[in-house]
Amino acid sequence: MKSLRARAHNLIDLLPQSDLEQIWTAIETQYYDLYVLRALQEAKEHFLPGDVLTRDEAMMFLSSEEVIPTTEQPLN
């Protein structure tokens, strides 16, 4: 049995250009959805309590005018 990749290439070769354009739109959307889903799943596996802010904490942080010191060295 041929590999899935080889079968997909053979199928693509048989399709007219107009069908490929429609299919590409659907596949591209699915690809990016899966990419984001995998990234979110991976991030969830590595988060520890306190690593993220709640919505209210984030809004308070964004609306505050305090300057938060950083540990980074200034660029010269």
N, CA, C and O atoms as a Tripos MOL2 file, in Angstrom:
@<TRIPOS>MOLECULE
protein
  304   303    76     0     0
PROTEIN
NO_CHARGES

@<TRIPOS>ATOM
      1 N           0.8360   -1.1760    0.0000 N.3       1 MET1
      2 CA          0.0000    0.0000    0.0000 C.3       1 MET1
      3 C           0.8880    1.2480    0.0000 C.2       1 MET1
      4 O           1.8800    1.3190    0.7250 O.2       1 MET1
      5 N           0.5180    2.2190   -0.8150 N.am      2 LYS2
      6 CA          1.2860    3.4560   -0.9000 C.3       2 LYS2
      7 C           1.1260    4.2790    0.3700 C.2       2 LYS2
      8 O           0.1170    4.1900    1.0690 O.2       2 LYS2
      9 N           2.1340    5.0710    0.6470 N.am      3 SER3
     10 CA          2.0550    5.9420    1.8130 C.3       3 SER3
     11 C           0.9630    6.9970    1.5850 C.2       3 SER3
     12 O           0.5710    7.2910    0.4550 O.2       3 SER3
     13 N           0.5080    7.5310    2.6700 N.am      4 LEU4
     14 CA         -0.5360    8.5550    2.5940 C.3       4 LEU4
     15 C          -0.0470    9.7700    1.8110 C.2       4 LEU4
     16 O          -0.8130   10.3760    1.0630 O.2       4 LEU4
     17 N           1.2180   10.1250    1.9800 N.am      5 ARG5
     18 CA          1.7860   11.2650    1.2660 C.3       5 ARG5
     19 C           1.7730   11.0110   -0.2470 C.2       5 ARG5
     20 O           1.4160   11.9000   -1.0200 O.2       5 ARG5
     21 N           2.1530    9.8200   -0.6630 N.am      6 ALA6
     22 CA          2.1590    9.4900   -2.0920 C.3       6 ALA6
     23 C           0.7440    9.4820   -2.6510 C.2       6 ALA6
     24 O           0.5060    9.9480   -3.7660 O.2       6 ALA6
     25 N          -0.1870    8.9570   -1.8790 N.am      7 ARG7
     26 CA         -1.5790    8.9410   -2.3340 C.3       7 ARG7
     27 C          -2.1260   10.3540   -2.4800 C.2       7 ARG7
     28 O          -2.8570   10.6460   -3.4260 O.2       7 ARG7
     29 N          -1.7680   11.2410   -1.5310 N.am      8 ALA8
     30 CA         -2.2220   12.6340   -1.6080 C.3       8 ALA8
     31 C          -1.6410   13.3210   -2.8410 C.2       8 ALA8
     32 O          -2.3470   14.0650   -3.5220 O.2       8 ALA8
     33 N          -0.3680   13.0800   -3.1330 N.am      9 HIS9
     34 CA          0.2550   13.6730   -4.3250 C.3       9 HIS9
     35 C          -0.4300   13.1880   -5.5920 C.2       9 HIS9
     36 O          -0.6710   13.9750   -6.5080 O.2       9 HIS9
     37 N          -0.7430   11.9070   -5.6530 N.am     10 ASN10
     38 CA         -1.4320   11.3730   -6.8310 C.3      10 ASN10
     39 C          -2.8070   12.0060   -6.9950 C.2      10 ASN10
     40 O          -3.2120   12.3410   -8.1080 O.2      10 ASN10
     41 N          -3.5150   12.1660   -5.8980 N.am     11 LEU11
     42 CA         -4.8400   12.7860   -5.9500 C.3      11 LEU11
     43 C          -4.7430   14.2310   -6.4090 C.2      11 LEU11
     44 O          -5.5500   14.6770   -7.2250 O.2      11 LEU11
     45 N          -3.7740   14.9610   -5.8990 N.am     12 ILE12
     46 CA         -3.5900   16.3630   -6.2830 C.3      12 ILE12
     47 C          -3.3040   16.4800   -7.7710 C.2      12 ILE12
     48 O          -3.7970   17.3950   -8.4310 O.2      12 ILE12
     49 N          -2.5110   15.5610   -8.3020 N.am     13 ASP13
     50 CA         -2.1970   15.5820   -9.7340 C.3      13 ASP13
     51 C          -3.4350   15.3860  -10.5900 C.2      13 ASP13
     52 O          -3.4650   15.8560  -11.7270 O.2      13 ASP13
     53 N          -4.4480   14.7150  -10.0890 N.am     14 LEU14
     54 CA         -5.6580   14.4400  -10.8580 C.3      14 LEU14
     55 C          -6.6750   15.5860  -10.8250 C.2      14 LEU14
     56 O          -7.5680   15.6430  -11.6710 O.2      14 LEU14
     57 N          -6.5460   16.4910   -9.8630 N.am     15 LEU15
     58 CA         -7.5390   17.5490   -9.6930 C.3      15 LEU15
     59 C          -7.2570   18.7540  -10.5940 C.2      15 LEU15
     60 O          -6.1020   19.1200  -10.8070 O.2      15 LEU15
     61 N          -8.3290   19.3700  -11.1240 N.am     16 PRO16
     62 CA         -8.1410   20.6040  -11.9040 C.3      16 PRO16
     63 C          -7.7650   21.7720  -10.9820 C.2      16 PRO16
     64 O          -8.0360   21.7260   -9.7820 O.2      16 PRO16
     65 N          -7.1560   22.7930  -11.5300 N.am     17 GLN17
     66 CA         -6.6680   23.9490  -10.7710 C.3      17 GLN17
     67 C          -7.7860   24.6230   -9.9760 C.2      17 GLN17
     68 O          -7.5710   25.0200   -8.8310 O.2      17 GLN17
     69 N          -8.9710   24.7570  -10.5650 N.am     18 SER18
     70 CA        -10.0670   25.4370   -9.8660 C.3      18 SER18
     71 C         -10.4650   24.6850   -8.5960 C.2      18 SER18
     72 O         -10.7640   25.3060   -7.5760 O.2      18 SER18
     73 N         -10.4700   23.3520   -8.6540 N.am     19 ASP19
     74 CA        -10.7780   22.5670   -7.4630 C.3      19 ASP19
     75 C          -9.6670   22.6870   -6.4270 C.2      19 ASP19
     76 O          -9.9340   22.7210   -5.2260 O.2      19 ASP19
     77 N          -8.4330   22.7510   -6.8880 N.am     20 LEU20
     78 CA         -7.3050   22.8790   -5.9510 C.3      20 LEU20
     79 C          -7.3780   24.1850   -5.1740 C.2      20 LEU20
     80 O          -7.0460   24.2220   -3.9890 O.2      20 LEU20
     81 N          -7.8100   25.2550   -5.8330 N.am     21 GLU21
     82 CA         -7.9130   26.5440   -5.1450 C.3      21 GLU21
     83 C          -8.9520   26.4900   -4.0290 C.2      21 GLU21
     84 O          -8.7300   27.0310   -2.9450 O.2      21 GLU21
     85 N         -10.0750   25.8440   -4.2910 N.am     22 GLN22
     86 CA        -11.1060   25.7110   -3.2610 C.3      22 GLN22
     87 C         -10.6360   24.8070   -2.1280 C.2      22 GLN22
     88 O         -10.8570   25.1010   -0.9540 O.2      22 GLN22
     89 N         -10.0000   23.7310   -2.4830 N.am     23 ILE23
     90 CA         -9.5070   22.7910   -1.4750 C.3      23 ILE23
     91 C          -8.4250   23.4480   -0.6280 C.2      23 ILE23
     92 O          -8.3800   23.2590    0.5880 O.2      23 ILE23
     93 N          -7.5520   24.2210   -1.2730 N.am     24 TRP24
     94 CA         -6.4660   24.8710   -0.5380 C.3      24 TRP24
     95 C          -7.0130   25.7890    0.5460 C.2      24 TRP24
     96 O          -6.4820   25.8220    1.6560 O.2      24 TRP24
     97 N          -8.0630   26.5300    0.2360 N.am     25 THR25
     98 CA         -8.6470   27.4360    1.2230 C.3      25 THR25
     99 C          -9.1010   26.6670    2.4570 C.2      25 THR25
    100 O          -8.8510   27.0940    3.5840 O.2      25 THR25
    101 N          -9.7570   25.5500    2.2480 N.am     26 ALA26
    102 CA        -10.2350   24.7410    3.3810 C.3      26 ALA26
    103 C          -9.0770   24.1010    4.1360 C.2      26 ALA26
    104 O          -9.0670   24.0930    5.3670 O.2      26 ALA26
    105 N          -8.1180   23.5760    3.4200 N.am     27 ILE27
    106 CA         -6.9910   22.8890    4.0630 C.3      27 ILE27
    107 C          -6.1190   23.8820    4.8250 C.2      27 ILE27
    108 O          -5.6500   23.5790    5.9230 O.2      27 ILE27
    109 N          -5.9020   25.0500    4.2600 N.am     28 GLU28
    110 CA         -5.0640   26.0480    4.9260 C.3      28 GLU28
    111 C          -5.6800   26.4570    6.2620 C.2      28 GLU28
    112 O          -4.9740   26.5870    7.2620 O.2      28 GLU28
    113 N          -6.9940   26.6600    6.2750 N.am     29 THR29
    114 CA         -7.6790   27.0110    7.5150 C.3      29 THR29
    115 C          -7.5290   25.9000    8.5490 C.2      29 THR29
    116 O          -7.2450   26.1680    9.7160 O.2      29 THR29
    117 N          -7.7190   24.6650    8.1240 N.am     30 GLN30
    118 CA         -7.5830   23.5310    9.0330 C.3      30 GLN30
    119 C          -6.1510   23.4110    9.5640 C.2      30 GLN30
    120 O          -5.9430   23.1120   10.7400 O.2      30 GLN30
    121 N          -5.1830   23.6410    8.7030 N.am     31 TYR31
    122 CA         -3.7820   23.5480    9.1070 C.3      31 TYR31
    123 C          -3.4850   24.5430   10.2330 C.2      31 TYR31
    124 O          -2.8890   24.1790   11.2470 O.2      31 TYR31
    125 N          -3.9020   25.8010   10.0490 N.am     32 TYR32
    126 CA         -3.6180   26.8070   11.0650 C.3      32 TYR32
    127 C          -4.4130   26.5530   12.3430 C.2      32 TYR32
    128 O          -3.9180   26.8130   13.4410 O.2      32 TYR32
    129 N          -5.6390   26.0480   12.2110 N.am     33 ASP33
    130 CA         -6.4110   25.6900   13.4030 C.3      33 ASP33
    131 C          -5.6980   24.6020   14.2050 C.2      33 ASP33
    132 O          -5.6130   24.6870   15.4300 O.2      33 ASP33
    133 N          -5.1880   23.5840   13.5180 N.am     34 LEU34
    134 CA         -4.4690   22.5100   14.1980 C.3      34 LEU34
    135 C          -3.1730   23.0150   14.8180 C.2      34 LEU34
    136 O          -2.7910   22.5860   15.9070 O.2      34 LEU34
    137 N          -2.4970   23.9300   14.1240 N.am     35 TYR35
    138 CA         -1.2490   24.5050   14.6300 C.3      35 TYR35
    139 C          -1.5000   25.2280   15.9580 C.2      35 TYR35
    140 O          -0.7610   25.0420   16.9250 O.2      35 TYR35
    141 N          -2.5420   26.0470   15.9900 N.am     36 VAL36
    142 CA         -2.8700   26.7910   17.2040 C.3      36 VAL36
    143 C          -3.3340   25.8420   18.3010 C.2      36 VAL36
    144 O          -2.9630   26.0110   19.4630 O.2      36 VAL36
    145 N          -4.1380   24.8520   17.9460 N.am     37 LEU37
    146 CA         -4.6170   23.8860   18.9330 C.3      37 LEU37
    147 C          -3.4540   23.1430   19.5800 C.2      37 LEU37
    148 O          -3.4300   22.9710   20.7990 O.2      37 LEU37
    149 N          -2.4960   22.7040   18.7790 N.am     38 ARG38
    150 CA         -1.3270   22.0090   19.3370 C.3      38 ARG38
    151 C          -0.5250   22.9220   20.2440 C.2      38 ARG38
    152 O          -0.0630   22.4950   21.3020 O.2      38 ARG38
    153 N          -0.3510   24.1800   19.8430 N.am     39 ALA39
    154 CA          0.3970   25.1330   20.6670 C.3      39 ALA39
    155 C          -0.3130   25.3650   21.9970 C.2      39 ALA39
    156 O           0.3340   25.4380   23.0410 O.2      39 ALA39
    157 N          -1.6380   25.4810   21.9640 N.am     40 LEU40
    158 CA         -2.3900   25.6710   23.2070 C.3      40 LEU40
    159 C          -2.2920   24.4440   24.1060 C.2      40 LEU40
    160 O          -2.1250   24.5720   25.3190 O.2      40 LEU40
    161 N          -2.3950   23.2650   23.5170 N.am     41 GLN41
    162 CA         -2.2810   22.0440   24.3100 C.3      41 GLN41
    163 C          -0.9000   21.9160   24.9410 C.2      41 GLN41
    164 O          -0.7800   21.5340   26.1050 O.2      41 GLN41
    165 N           0.1260   22.2290   24.1900 N.am     42 GLU42
    166 CA          1.4800   22.1580   24.7280 C.3      42 GLU42
    167 C           1.6820   23.1750   25.8450 C.2      42 GLU42
    168 O           2.3160   22.8760   26.8570 O.2      42 GLU42
    169 N           1.1400   24.3810   25.6580 N.am     43 ALA43
    170 CA          1.2700   25.4130   26.6800 C.3      43 ALA43
    171 C           0.5560   24.9940   27.9610 C.2      43 ALA43
    172 O           1.0620   25.2280   29.0580 O.2      43 ALA43
    173 N          -0.6080   24.3800   27.8280 N.am     44 LYS44
    174 CA         -1.3480   23.9430   29.0100 C.3      44 LYS44
    175 C          -0.5670   22.9000   29.8030 C.2      44 LYS44
    176 O          -0.6740   22.8500   31.0290 O.2      44 LYS44
    177 N           0.2000   22.0840   29.1330 N.am     45 GLU45
    178 CA          0.9740   21.0520   29.8180 C.3      45 GLU45
    179 C           2.1090   21.6440   30.6440 C.2      45 GLU45
    180 O           2.5690   21.0210   31.6010 O.2      45 GLU45
    181 N           2.5610   22.8360   30.2830 N.am     46 HIS46
    182 CA          3.7270   23.4170   30.9420 C.3      46 HIS46
    183 C           3.3980   24.5630   31.8930 C.2      46 HIS46
    184 O           4.2880   25.0630   32.5820 O.2      46 HIS46
    185 N           2.1270   24.9900   31.9430 N.am     47 PHE47
    186 CA          1.7670   26.0650   32.8550 C.3      47 PHE47
    187 C           1.7260   25.5550   34.2810 C.2      47 PHE47
    188 O           1.2990   24.4320   34.5510 O.2      47 PHE47
    189 N           2.1760   26.3960   35.1760 N.am     48 LEU48
    190 CA          2.1000   26.1200   36.6040 C.3      48 LEU48
    191 C           1.1650   27.1520   37.2210 C.2      48 LEU48
    192 O           0.9720   28.2270   36.6530 O.2      48 LEU48
    193 N           0.5820   26.8420   38.3750 N.am     49 PRO49
    194 CA         -0.2650   27.8520   39.0290 C.3      49 PRO49
    195 C           0.5200   29.1490   39.2230 C.2      49 PRO49
    196 O           1.6550   29.1320   39.6990 O.2      49 PRO49
    197 N          -0.0830   30.2480   38.8570 N.am     50 GLY50
    198 CA          0.5610   31.5460   38.9860 C.3      50 GLY50
    199 C           1.2950   31.9990   37.7410 C.2      50 GLY50
    200 O           1.7870   33.1270   37.6970 O.2      50 GLY50
    201 N           1.3820   31.1480   36.7220 N.am     51 ASP51
    202 CA          2.0780   31.5290   35.4910 C.3      51 ASP51
    203 C           1.2550   32.4770   34.6190 C.2      51 ASP51
    204 O           1.8120   33.2140   33.8040 O.2      51 ASP51
    205 N          -0.0380   32.4600   34.7860 N.am     52 VAL52
    206 CA         -0.9030   33.2770   33.9340 C.3      52 VAL52
    207 C          -1.7540   34.1920   34.7960 C.2      52 VAL52
    208 O          -1.9590   33.9420   35.9840 O.2      52 VAL52
    209 N          -2.2380   35.2410   34.1850 N.am     53 LEU53
    210 CA         -3.1150   36.1770   34.8780 C.3      53 LEU53
    211 C          -4.5670   35.8560   34.5500 C.2      53 LEU53
    212 O          -4.8740   35.3430   33.4740 O.2      53 LEU53
    213 N          -5.4520   36.1640   35.4840 N.am     54 THR54
    214 CA         -6.8730   36.0980   35.1670 C.3      54 THR54
    215 C          -7.2020   37.2990   34.2840 C.2      54 THR54
    216 O          -6.3850   38.2080   34.1400 O.2      54 THR54
    217 N          -8.3790   37.3020   33.7020 N.am     55 ARG55
    218 CA         -8.7740   38.4240   32.8580 C.3      55 ARG55
    219 C          -8.7560   39.7240   33.6680 C.2      55 ARG55
    220 O          -8.2600   40.7490   33.1990 O.2      55 ARG55
    221 N          -9.2980   39.6710   34.8790 N.am     56 ASP56
    222 CA         -9.3410   40.8770   35.7130 C.3      56 ASP56
    223 C          -7.9380   41.3680   36.0610 C.2      56 ASP56
    224 O          -7.6790   42.5710   36.0380 O.2      56 ASP56
    225 N          -7.0350   40.4500   36.3800 N.am     57 GLU57
    226 CA         -5.6600   40.8390   36.6840 C.3      57 GLU57
    227 C          -4.9870   41.4610   35.4670 C.2      57 GLU57
    228 O          -4.2700   42.4540   35.5900 O.2      57 GLU57
    229 N          -5.2140   40.8830   34.3030 N.am     58 ALA58
    230 CA         -4.6220   41.4230   33.0760 C.3      58 ALA58
    231 C          -5.1580   42.8160   32.7790 C.2      58 ALA58
    232 O          -4.3960   43.7090   32.4080 O.2      58 ALA58
    233 N          -6.4590   43.0070   32.9370 N.am     59 MET59
    234 CA         -7.0500   44.3270   32.6790 C.3      59 MET59
    235 C          -6.5160   45.3560   33.6620 C.2      59 MET59
    236 O          -6.2460   46.4930   33.2750 O.2      59 MET59
    237 N          -6.3570   44.9800   34.9280 N.am     60 MET60
    238 CA         -5.8110   45.8900   35.9280 C.3      60 MET60
    239 C          -4.3620   46.2440   35.5820 C.2      60 MET60
    240 O          -3.9570   47.4000   35.6980 O.2      60 MET60
    241 N          -3.5950   45.2570   35.1640 N.am     61 PHE61
    242 CA         -2.2120   45.4740   34.7900 C.3      61 PHE61
    243 C          -2.1120   46.4160   33.5880 C.2      61 PHE61
    244 O          -1.2890   47.3310   33.5760 O.2      61 PHE61
    245 N          -2.9500   46.1880   32.5840 N.am     62 LEU62
    246 CA         -2.9060   47.0100   31.3770 C.3      62 LEU62
    247 C          -3.3730   48.4310   31.6240 C.2      62 LEU62
    248 O          -2.9110   49.3590   30.9590 O.2      62 LEU62
    249 N          -4.2760   48.6140   32.5620 N.am     63 SER63
    250 CA         -4.8010   49.9520   32.8170 C.3      63 SER63
    251 C          -3.9580   50.7370   33.8210 C.2      63 SER63
    252 O          -4.1450   51.9450   33.9640 O.2      63 SER63
    253 N          -3.0410   50.0780   34.5140 N.am     64 SER64
    254 CA         -2.2120   50.7940   35.4890 C.3      64 SER64
    255 C          -1.1690   51.6290   34.7550 C.2      64 SER64
    256 O          -0.7200   51.2740   33.6650 O.2      64 SER64
    257 N          -0.7990   52.7270   35.3640 N.am     65 GLU65
    258 CA          0.1910   53.6110   34.7590 C.3      65 GLU65
    259 C           1.5510   53.4580   35.4070 C.2      65 GLU65
    260 O           2.4770   54.2050   35.0910 O.2      65 GLU65
    261 N           1.6820   52.5040   36.3050 N.am     66 GLU66
    262 CA          2.9620   52.2890   36.9660 C.3      66 GLU66
    263 C           3.9580   51.6970   35.9830 C.2      66 GLU66
    264 O           3.6100   50.8920   35.1190 O.2      66 GLU66
    265 N           5.1980   52.1160   36.1380 N.am     67 VAL67
    266 CA          6.2610   51.5500   35.3270 C.3      67 VAL67
    267 C           6.8380   50.3780   36.0920 C.2      67 VAL67
    268 O           7.2370   50.5180   37.2490 O.2      67 VAL67
    269 N           6.8830   49.2370   35.4590 N.am     68 ILE68
    270 CA          7.3840   48.0390   36.1170 C.3      68 ILE68
    271 C           8.8660   47.8870   35.7820 C.2      68 ILE68
    272 O           9.2270   47.8110   34.6080 O.2      68 ILE68
    273 N           9.7240   47.8430   36.7980 N.am     69 PRO69
    274 CA         11.1590   47.7010   36.5220 C.3      69 PRO69
    275 C          11.4660   46.3270   35.9210 C.2      69 PRO69
    276 O          10.8260   45.3290   36.2500 O.2      69 PRO69
    277 N          12.4370   46.3060   35.0550 N.am     70 THR70
    278 CA         12.8570   45.0330   34.4700 C.3      70 THR70
    279 C          14.2730   44.7340   34.9120 C.2      70 THR70
    280 O          14.9890   45.6170   35.3850 O.2      70 THR70
    281 N          14.6630   43.5060   34.7590 N.am     71 THR71
    282 CA         16.0230   43.1040   35.1380 C.3      71 THR71
    283 C          16.9560   43.1820   33.9340 C.2      71 THR71
    284 O          18.1440   42.8820   34.0510 O.2      71 THR71
    285 N          16.4310   43.5790   32.7880 N.am     72 GLU72
    286 CA         17.2620   43.6430   31.5900 C.3      72 GLU72
    287 C          18.2040   44.8430   31.6530 C.2      72 GLU72
    288 O          17.8650   45.8820   32.2200 O.2      72 GLU72
    289 N          19.3600   44.6910   31.0780 N.am     73 GLN73
    290 CA         20.3280   45.7620   31.0150 C.3      73 GLN73
    291 C          19.9520   46.6960   29.8590 C.2      73 GLN73
    292 O          19.5060   46.2140   28.8180 O.2      73 GLN73
    293 N          20.1150   47.9950   30.0090 N.am     74 PRO74
    294 CA         19.8140   48.9120   28.8930 C.3      74 PRO74
    295 C          20.7940   48.6910   27.7510 C.2      74 PRO74
    296 O          21.9580   48.3460   27.9550 O.2      74 PRO74
    297 N          20.2860   48.8990   26.5530 N.am     75 LEU75
    298 CA         21.1320   48.7550   25.3640 C.3      75 LEU75
    299 C          22.0040   49.9810   25.2130 C.2      75 LEU75
    300 O          21.5230   51.1060   25.3490 O.2      75 LEU75
    301 N          23.2690   49.7810   24.9370 N.am     76 ASN76
    302 CA         24.1990   50.9090   24.7430 C.3      76 ASN76
    303 C          24.5240   51.0570   23.2890 C.2      76 ASN76
    304 O          25.2880   51.9460   22.9150 O.2      76 ASN76
@<TRIPOS>BOND
     1     1     2 1
     2     2     3 1
     3     3     4 2
     4     3     5 am
     5     5     6 1
     6     6     7 1
     7     7     8 2
     8     7     9 am
     9     9    10 1
    10    10    11 1
    11    11    12 2
    12    11    13 am
    13    13    14 1
    14    14    15 1
    15    15    16 2
    16    15    17 am
    17    17    18 1
    18    18    19 1
    19    19    20 2
    20    19    21 am
    21    21    22 1
    22    22    23 1
    23    23    24 2
    24    23    25 am
    25    25    26 1
    26    26    27 1
    27    27    28 2
    28    27    29 am
    29    29    30 1
    30    30    31 1
    31    31    32 2
    32    31    33 am
    33    33    34 1
    34    34    35 1
    35    35    36 2
    36    35    37 am
    37    37    38 1
    38    38    39 1
    39    39    40 2
    40    39    41 am
    41    41    42 1
    42    42    43 1
    43    43    44 2
    44    43    45 am
    45    45    46 1
    46    46    47 1
    47    47    48 2
    48    47    49 am
    49    49    50 1
    50    50    51 1
    51    51    52 2
    52    51    53 am
    53    53    54 1
    54    54    55 1
    55    55    56 2
    56    55    57 am
    57    57    58 1
    58    58    59 1
    59    59    60 2
    60    59    61 am
    61    61    62 1
    62    62    63 1
    63    63    64 2
    64    63    65 am
    65    65    66 1
    66    66    67 1
    67    67    68 2
    68    67    69 am
    69    69    70 1
    70    70    71 1
    71    71    72 2
    72    71    73 am
    73    73    74 1
    74    74    75 1
    75    75    76 2
    76    75    77 am
    77    77    78 1
    78    78    79 1
    79    79    80 2
    80    79    81 am
    81    81    82 1
    82    82    83 1
    83    83    84 2
    84    83    85 am
    85    85    86 1
    86    86    87 1
    87    87    88 2
    88    87    89 am
    89    89    90 1
    90    90    91 1
    91    91    92 2
    92    91    93 am
    93    93    94 1
    94    94    95 1
    95    95    96 2
    96    95    97 am
    97    97    98 1
    98    98    99 1
    99    99   100 2
   100    99   101 am
   101   101   102 1
   102   102   103 1
   103   103   104 2
   104   103   105 am
   105   105   106 1
   106   106   107 1
   107   107   108 2
   108   107   109 am
   109   109   110 1
   110   110   111 1
   111   111   112 2
   112   111   113 am
   113   113   114 1
   114   114   115 1
   115   115   116 2
   116   115   117 am
   117   117   118 1
   118   118   119 1
   119   119   120 2
   120   119   121 am
   121   121   122 1
   122   122   123 1
   123   123   124 2
   124   123   125 am
   125   125   126 1
   126   126   127 1
   127   127   128 2
   128   127   129 am
   129   129   130 1
   130   130   131 1
   131   131   132 2
   132   131   133 am
   133   133   134 1
   134   134   135 1
   135   135   136 2
   136   135   137 am
   137   137   138 1
   138   138   139 1
   139   139   140 2
   140   139   141 am
   141   141   142 1
   142   142   143 1
   143   143   144 2
   144   143   145 am
   145   145   146 1
   146   146   147 1
   147   147   148 2
   148   147   149 am
   149   149   150 1
   150   150   151 1
   151   151   152 2
   152   151   153 am
   153   153   154 1
   154   154   155 1
   155   155   156 2
   156   155   157 am
   157   157   158 1
   158   158   159 1
   159   159   160 2
   160   159   161 am
   161   161   162 1
   162   162   163 1
   163   163   164 2
   164   163   165 am
   165   165   166 1
   166   166   167 1
   167   167   168 2
   168   167   169 am
   169   169   170 1
   170   170   171 1
   171   171   172 2
   172   171   173 am
   173   173   174 1
   174   174   175 1
   175   175   176 2
   176   175   177 am
   177   177   178 1
   178   178   179 1
   179   179   180 2
   180   179   181 am
   181   181   182 1
   182   182   183 1
   183   183   184 2
   184   183   185 am
   185   185   186 1
   186   186   187 1
   187   187   188 2
   188   187   189 am
   189   189   190 1
   190   190   191 1
   191   191   192 2
   192   191   193 am
   193   193   194 1
   194   194   195 1
   195   195   196 2
   196   195   197 am
   197   197   198 1
   198   198   199 1
   199   199   200 2
   200   199   201 am
   201   201   202 1
   202   202   203 1
   203   203   204 2
   204   203   205 am
   205   205   206 1
   206   206   207 1
   207   207   208 2
   208   207   209 am
   209   209   210 1
   210   210   211 1
   211   211   212 2
   212   211   213 am
   213   213   214 1
   214   214   215 1
   215   215   216 2
   216   215   217 am
   217   217   218 1
   218   218   219 1
   219   219   220 2
   220   219   221 am
   221   221   222 1
   222   222   223 1
   223   223   224 2
   224   223   225 am
   225   225   226 1
   226   226   227 1
   227   227   228 2
   228   227   229 am
   229   229   230 1
   230   230   231 1
   231   231   232 2
   232   231   233 am
   233   233   234 1
   234   234   235 1
   235   235   236 2
   236   235   237 am
   237   237   238 1
   238   238   239 1
   239   239   240 2
   240   239   241 am
   241   241   242 1
   242   242   243 1
   243   243   244 2
   244   243   245 am
   245   245   246 1
   246   246   247 1
   247   247   248 2
   248   247   249 am
   249   249   250 1
   250   250   251 1
   251   251   252 2
   252   251   253 am
   253   253   254 1
   254   254   255 1
   255   255   256 2
   256   255   257 am
   257   257   258 1
   258   258   259 1
   259   259   260 2
   260   259   261 am
   261   261   262 1
   262   262   263 1
   263   263   264 2
   264   263   265 am
   265   265   266 1
   266   266   267 1
   267   267   268 2
   268   267   269 am
   269   269   270 1
   270   270   271 1
   271   271   272 2
   272   271   273 am
   273   273   274 1
   274   274   275 1
   275   275   276 2
   276   275   277 am
   277   277   278 1
   278   278   279 1
   279   279   280 2
   280   279   281 am
   281   281   282 1
   282   282   283 1
   283   283   284 2
   284   283   285 am
   285   285   286 1
   286   286   287 1
   287   287   288 2
   288   287   289 am
   289   289   290 1
   290   290   291 1
   291   291   292 2
   292   291   293 am
   293   293   294 1
   294   294   295 1
   295   295   296 2
   296   295   297 am
   297   297   298 1
   298   298   299 1
   299   299   300 2
   300   299   301 am
   301   301   302 1
   302   302   303 1
   303   303   304 2
@<TRIPOS>SUBSTRUCTURE
     1 MET1         2 RESIDUE 1 A MET
     2 LYS2         6 RESIDUE 1 A LYS
     3 SER3        10 RESIDUE 1 A SER
     4 LEU4        14 RESIDUE 1 A LEU
     5 ARG5        18 RESIDUE 1 A ARG
     6 ALA6        22 RESIDUE 1 A ALA
     7 ARG7        26 RESIDUE 1 A ARG
     8 ALA8        30 RESIDUE 1 A ALA
     9 HIS9        34 RESIDUE 1 A HIS
    10 ASN10       38 RESIDUE 1 A ASN
    11 LEU11       42 RESIDUE 1 A LEU
    12 ILE12       46 RESIDUE 1 A ILE
    13 ASP13       50 RESIDUE 1 A ASP
    14 LEU14       54 RESIDUE 1 A LEU
    15 LEU15       58 RESIDUE 1 A LEU
    16 PRO16       62 RESIDUE 1 A PRO
    17 GLN17       66 RESIDUE 1 A GLN
    18 SER18       70 RESIDUE 1 A SER
    19 ASP19       74 RESIDUE 1 A ASP
    20 LEU20       78 RESIDUE 1 A LEU
    21 GLU21       82 RESIDUE 1 A GLU
    22 GLN22       86 RESIDUE 1 A GLN
    23 ILE23       90 RESIDUE 1 A ILE
    24 TRP24       94 RESIDUE 1 A TRP
    25 THR25       98 RESIDUE 1 A THR
    26 ALA26      102 RESIDUE 1 A ALA
    27 ILE27      106 RESIDUE 1 A ILE
    28 GLU28      110 RESIDUE 1 A GLU
    29 THR29      114 RESIDUE 1 A THR
    30 GLN30      118 RESIDUE 1 A GLN
    31 TYR31      122 RESIDUE 1 A TYR
    32 TYR32      126 RESIDUE 1 A TYR
    33 ASP33      130 RESIDUE 1 A ASP
    34 LEU34      134 RESIDUE 1 A LEU
    35 TYR35      138 RESIDUE 1 A TYR
    36 VAL36      142 RESIDUE 1 A VAL
    37 LEU37      146 RESIDUE 1 A LEU
    38 ARG38      150 RESIDUE 1 A ARG
    39 ALA39      154 RESIDUE 1 A ALA
    40 LEU40      158 RESIDUE 1 A LEU
    41 GLN41      162 RESIDUE 1 A GLN
    42 GLU42      166 RESIDUE 1 A GLU
    43 ALA43      170 RESIDUE 1 A ALA
    44 LYS44      174 RESIDUE 1 A LYS
    45 GLU45      178 RESIDUE 1 A GLU
    46 HIS46      182 RESIDUE 1 A HIS
    47 PHE47      186 RESIDUE 1 A PHE
    48 LEU48      190 RESIDUE 1 A LEU
    49 PRO49      194 RESIDUE 1 A PRO
    50 GLY50      198 RESIDUE 1 A GLY
    51 ASP51      202 RESIDUE 1 A ASP
    52 VAL52      206 RESIDUE 1 A VAL
    53 LEU53      210 RESIDUE 1 A LEU
    54 THR54      214 RESIDUE 1 A THR
    55 ARG55      218 RESIDUE 1 A ARG
    56 ASP56      222 RESIDUE 1 A ASP
    57 GLU57      226 RESIDUE 1 A GLU
    58 ALA58      230 RESIDUE 1 A ALA
    59 MET59      234 RESIDUE 1 A MET
    60 MET60      238 RESIDUE 1 A MET
    61 PHE61      242 RESIDUE 1 A PHE
    62 LEU62      246 RESIDUE 1 A LEU
    63 SER63      250 RESIDUE 1 A SER
    64 SER64      254 RESIDUE 1 A SER
    65 GLU65      258 RESIDUE 1 A GLU
    66 GLU66      262 RESIDUE 1 A GLU
    67 VAL67      266 RESIDUE 1 A VAL
    68 ILE68      270 RESIDUE 1 A ILE
    69 PRO69      274 RESIDUE 1 A PRO
    70 THR70      278 RESIDUE 1 A THR
    71 THR71      282 RESIDUE 1 A THR
    72 GLU72      286 RESIDUE 1 A GLU
    73 GLN73      290 RESIDUE 1 A GLN
    74 PRO74      294 RESIDUE 1 A PRO
    75 LEU75      298 RESIDUE 1 A LEU
    76 ASN76      302 RESIDUE 1 A ASN
